[in-house]
Amino acid sequence: MYIVLLAGQSNMAGRGDYSQLAPADTVTYSNILSLNKDSVWVRAKHPLHWDKAEAAVGMGIQFAHQLALKIGGNIKIGLVPCAAGGTSIDNWLSSTYTFNYNGNNFNLYTNLIRRAKRAAKSGKIIGIIWHQGESDATTALYPSYQSKLKNLFVRIRTDLNIQNMPIVAGELGTYLATNTSCPRWDSINVQINRLKSVLPYYASVNSSGLTPNSDNTHFTATSQITLGTRYANAFYSLASGTLANTTR
């Protein structure tokens, strides 16, 4: 089983409306599994995350399905949901910050590493997909975002002992141009893309054409499906050599 970590904030956890899904997008797959809140592998279905009551449709299942099709063969993909709505990059780097998951408090970083190591008992970790930045899209916070994101990814690779682990991050939605709570969304996107010049085995995904829910913050379910495909394309381009070597 190939294992991919899912981390970031609410747009990775997913807030898409189920009613927007096409019938084909409600299908579950026998080869796409998810590590649930009890650290048990189950057949992946929406919502993958349980960070908040409003957790709903995200990009994870579409990402995994499209990636599996690209890899080919009789393979399984295991998703490890770790995203938490409303969290900042400082929250992810902090050794003291805790997030309340379903009545239990967890340190975001420790939780990610613990779940990753638990998942690795069943297969091979092949990378991480990340979507976060809305909480840092302010005049005060955006200048340090790129360096902090790099530090986080380097730390994850080091603690999991996978120095060349593929990492894909997605841009914030361009619709945030009309959301006053994220005035520097465009600056965050610049830094997400610039990270490619200083961090190896990293790629970014564009958010052009994607649309929000009525809250003007979270991607619609339709956009999550599109985003999942974009992540799969970027991830496969980044990791295909490693995956090919593993399947021989």
N, C-alpha and C positions, 0 to 999 in steps of 0.2 A: 504494500500500500504506500502510495506517495502522500505525504502529509504537508498541508499548507496552513500556516497560521493566519488568522484574520484579526487585525487590530486597528485601533483608532477610536473615533467617537461615533455619534449616532448615525451618520450616513453610511458607515461600515456595518453597524448593527442592523440598520434597515428600518425605515419608517414608511415604506410604500404601502399603499392601500390594496388589499387583496382583490377588491372589485375591479381593479385596473388590469389584472392579469388575464392574458389570453389562456384558453384551456391548455395549450401546450406547455405553458409556463407553470402550471400547477402540478405537473408530473414529478414523481420522485423516482430515483434511480437506484437499482440494487448495488451499483458500484460507487455511489457517492454517499459517504458516511459523514457523520458529525459527532464530535466528542461533546456529549451533553453536560449539564451542570453537575452531574454526579460522576463525571469522568468515565462514562460508559459510551461505547460506540453504538450509534443508532443510525437508521436510514435518515438521511438529511431531508428536512422539510422546513418550510417557513413557520415561525421565525427560527432562525438558527441561534439567535442571541436571546437572552433573558435579562438584559441589563436594566430594562425598565418595562413597565406594563405596556407601553405603546410600541414595543418591539414588533416589527412586522416584516414586510418583504424587503430583502436586501439583495446584494449582488452575488453572494457566495455560491449558491447552487448553480446559477447560470455560469459563473466562472469555472466551477469544477467540471460541469458537463462539457463545456466547450473545450476545456483543457484536455479532458479525457479523450475526446474525439480527435484532437490534434496528435496526442501521443500514440493513440491506437493500441491495439492488442487487448489482452485480458487483464486490465489494470483497475485498481481501485484508487480513489482519491479520498483521503480523510481530511475534513476541515476541522480546525480548532478555533472556535469562536472566542475572542477575548476582548472585543471592542466594548466601550462604555460611553454612553451618551453624555455630552456636555463636558468632556474632559479635555484639558489642555496638554501641551507638550511638557510643561513643567510637572503636571500630575503624573505623567508616564515616567519621568526621570526621577521623581521623588522617592525616597526610601521611607517616608513617613505618611504620605497621603494615602487614604483608604477610600474605596468606593463601595457602596452598599449594593451587593448583588443578592437580590431576593432574600433580604433580611440578614445577610452575612457580609461582614466587611472584609475586603481584600485589598492588598496593595496591588496596583495595576501591573507593575513590572514583574513582581514576584509571582503573581498569578499566571502571567503569560509564560514565564520560564518553567514554572511547575507543570502547567498543562502541556507545554511542548515536550517536556521530558517524559511525561506520562504517555503522550501520544507516540513518541518515538519507540516505545516498547513494541508497537504494532507495525512499524514500517520505517520509512526514510523521510525525514524532513527535507523538503525540496525548496522551501521558500516562505515568504510572508507577503501578504498584500495589506496595504495600509491606506486608510482614508481618514484624515483628521486635519484640522487647521482653522475651522470656523471660530473656535474659542480663542485663537491667537491672532485673528484678523483685525487687530486694533493698532492704532498709531503707536501705542506704548510697547506692544508685544511683538509685532511682526519683524523688527530688525534682527532679532536673535534667533528667529525660527529655524533658518537653514542650519546653523551650527548645532543647535540643540537636536534637530532631527538626525543629523549625521551622527552625533554622539550616541543617540538612542540606538540607531541601527548597528553601529560598531559594537556597542555593548551587548546587544542581542546576539550578534554573530560570535562574539568572544565567549559569552556565557554558555552558548549552545555548541561551541567548538566547531562552527561551520563558517570559516572565514570568507568563503566565496558564495555564501547563501544568496540566491536571487531575491531581490526586494523590488516590489512595484508599488508606487504611490499614485494616487489620483488627484487631479486638480479639484478645487472647490468649484461649485456650480457658478457659471457666469451670471445667472439670475440674481446672485447676491449683490449685483450692482444697484439694486433697488431695496436692499435690506440694510437699514441704518445700523444694525447691531454688528455688521461685519464690514466696516468702511475700508479696510485694507485687504479685502479678499484677493484682489488682483496682485498685490505684493506677495501674498502667501503663494499664489500660483507661480509667480516668477521664481521664488526660492525653491519650490518643489521641483521645478524644471532645472534650475541651475545646479542642483545637487548632483546631477548626472556628470558634471565636470570634475567633481572631487570625490565621488564615491563609486568604486567599481561594482559591477554586477547589480546595477540599479537602473530602473526605467520609470518613466512617468506616463500617465494616461490623461488625455485631454477630456474636457467636459463640455465641449462645444455642442450646442443643440439640445442639451438635456434640460428637463423642465422640473419645477418644484411642485410640491403640494401647496395647498392654500396658505400654509404657514410661511411660504417663501424662504424656507430654510432646508427642507429635506427633499431629496429626489423622489419623484413619483415611482411607482412600481415599474412602469414602462421604462423609465430612465434607468432604473436599477438593472433591468434586464440588459439594456444596451451597454451599460457600464461594465457589467459582468463579462460580456463578450470582449469589450475593449481590454479589460484586465487580462483575460485569457490570452489574447493575441500578443500583448506586450510581454506577458510572463513566458509564454512559449518561445518567443523570439530570444529572450534573455537566457532561458534555461535549456533550450532544446538539445544542446551539445551534451550537457550533463545527463539529461533524461535518456538520450540515445545510448550513451555509454552504459547506463544502468540496465537497460533492457536487453543488451546483447547477451 
